[in-house]
C-alpha cells in the first residue's frame, strides 16, 4: 500500500475510533475499555498488516477482547 493511502487509512481509523469513544459518555468503565482496546487494536492491526482489512478487523477484535478483560474481577 502506498504511503499516502496508508496514512489516510490510519487517520480515518483514528478519527472514527476517537469519535466513537467520545460519543459514548454514558458507557460503563468496562465498555469504554472494550471500545478503546478495539480502536487501538484496529490501528495496530492496520499498521502491522500494511492496511489489510482482515488485519485491521482482527486487531480490533483482539484489542476489544483485551480491553474487555482489563479490570475484570
TORFI-870247 format. One record per residue (C-alpha): residue number from 0; residue in three letters; x, y, z. Coordinates in Angstrom, 1 decimal. Last residue first. Layout:
N
<zaba=NUM, koldo=ALA, u=X, v=Y, w=Z>
...
END
This chain:
73
<zaba=72, koldo=UNK, u=-12.5, v=-9.3, w=38.9>
<zaba=71, koldo=UNK, u=-12.1, v=-7.9, w=35.4>
<zaba=70, koldo=UNK, u=-10.0, v=-4.8, w=35.3>
<zaba=69, koldo=UNK, u=-8.8, v=-5.3, w=31.7>
<zaba=68, koldo=UNK, u=-10.7, v=-8.2, w=30.2>
<zaba=67, koldo=UNK, u=-12.9, v=-6.1, w=27.9>
<zaba=66, koldo=UNK, u=-9.8, v=-4.2, w=26.7>
<zaba=65, koldo=UNK, u=-8.1, v=-7.5, w=25.8>
<zaba=64, koldo=UNK, u=-11.2, v=-8.7, w=23.9>
<zaba=63, koldo=UNK, u=-11.6, v=-5.4, w=22.1>
<zaba=62, koldo=UNK, u=-7.9, v=-5.4, w=21.2>
<zaba=61, koldo=UNK, u=-8.2, v=-8.9, w=19.7>
<zaba=60, koldo=UNK, u=-11.3, v=-8.0, w=17.7>
<zaba=59, koldo=UNK, u=-9.9, v=-4.7, w=16.5>
<zaba=58, koldo=UNK, u=-6.6, v=-6.3, w=15.5>
<zaba=57, koldo=UNK, u=-8.5, v=-8.9, w=13.5>
<zaba=56, koldo=UNK, u=-10.6, v=-6.2, w=11.8>
<zaba=55, koldo=UNK, u=-7.5, v=-4.3, w=10.9>
<zaba=54, koldo=UNK, u=-5.6, v=-7.4, w=9.8>
<zaba=53, koldo=UNK, u=-8.5, v=-8.5, w=7.6>
<zaba=52, koldo=UNK, u=-8.8, v=-5.1, w=6.0>
<zaba=51, koldo=UNK, u=-5.1, v=-5.1, w=5.2>
<zaba=50, koldo=UNK, u=-3.5, v=-1.7, w=5.8>
<zaba=49, koldo=UNK, u=0.2, v=-2.7, w=6.0>
<zaba=48, koldo=UNK, u=-0.5, v=-5.8, w=8.1>
<zaba=47, koldo=UNK, u=1.3, v=-4.5, w=11.2>
<zaba=46, koldo=UNK, u=0.0, v=-0.9, w=10.8>
<zaba=45, koldo=UNK, u=-3.6, v=-1.9, w=10.2>
<zaba=44, koldo=UNK, u=-3.6, v=-4.4, w=13.1>
<zaba=43, koldo=UNK, u=-2.2, v=-1.7, w=15.4>
<zaba=42, koldo=UNK, u=-4.8, v=0.8, w=14.3>
<zaba=41, koldo=UNK, u=-7.6, v=-1.7, w=14.8>
<zaba=40, koldo=UNK, u=-6.2, v=-2.9, w=18.1>
<zaba=39, koldo=UNK, u=-6.1, v=0.7, w=19.4>
<zaba=38, koldo=UNK, u=-9.7, v=1.2, w=18.5>
<zaba=37, koldo=UNK, u=-10.8, v=-2.2, w=19.8>
<zaba=36, koldo=UNK, u=-9.0, v=-1.7, w=23.1>
<zaba=35, koldo=UNK, u=-10.6, v=1.8, w=23.5>
<zaba=34, koldo=UNK, u=-14.0, v=0.4, w=22.8>
<zaba=33, koldo=UNK, u=-13.5, v=-2.5, w=25.3>
<zaba=32, koldo=UNK, u=-12.1, v=-0.2, w=27.9>
<zaba=31, koldo=UNK, u=-15.1, v=2.1, w=27.5>
<zaba=30, koldo=UNK, u=-17.4, v=-0.9, w=27.9>
<zaba=29, koldo=UNK, u=-15.6, v=-1.9, w=31.1>
<zaba=28, koldo=UNK, u=-15.8, v=1.6, w=32.5>
<zaba=27, koldo=UNK, u=-19.5, v=1.7, w=31.9>
<zaba=26, koldo=UNK, u=-20.9, v=3.7, w=29.0>
<zaba=25, koldo=UNK, u=-22.7, v=7.0, w=29.5>
<zaba=24, koldo=UNK, u=-20.1, v=9.1, w=27.7>
<zaba=23, koldo=UNK, u=-20.4, v=7.1, w=24.5>
<zaba=22, koldo=UNK, u=-19.9, v=9.7, w=21.8>
<zaba=21, koldo=UNK, u=-16.4, v=10.4, w=23.0>
<zaba=20, koldo=UNK, u=-15.3, v=6.8, w=22.3>
<zaba=19, koldo=UNK, u=-17.0, v=6.7, w=18.9>
<zaba=18, koldo=UNK, u=-15.4, v=9.9, w=17.8>
<zaba=17, koldo=UNK, u=-11.9, v=8.8, w=18.8>
<zaba=16, koldo=UNK, u=-12.3, v=5.5, w=17.0>
<zaba=15, koldo=UNK, u=-13.6, v=7.2, w=13.8>
<zaba=14, koldo=UNK, u=-10.7, v=9.7, w=13.9>
<zaba=13, koldo=UNK, u=-8.1, v=7.1, w=14.4>
<zaba=12, koldo=UNK, u=-9.4, v=4.8, w=11.7>
<zaba=11, koldo=UNK, u=-9.5, v=7.7, w=9.3>
<zaba=10, koldo=UNK, u=-6.0, v=8.8, w=10.2>
<zaba=9, koldo=UNK, u=-4.7, v=5.3, w=9.7>
<zaba=8, koldo=UNK, u=-6.4, v=4.9, w=6.3>
<zaba=7, koldo=UNK, u=-5.1, v=8.3, w=5.1>
<zaba=6, koldo=UNK, u=-1.5, v=7.4, w=6.2>
<zaba=5, koldo=UNK, u=-1.7, v=4.1, w=4.4>
<zaba=4, koldo=UNK, u=-3.1, v=5.7, w=1.3>
<zaba=3, koldo=UNK, u=-0.3, v=8.3, w=1.4>
<zaba=2, koldo=UNK, u=2.4, v=5.6, w=2.0>
<zaba=1, koldo=UNK, u=1.3, v=3.4, w=-0.9>
<zaba=0, koldo=UNK, u=0.0, v=0.0, w=0.0>
END
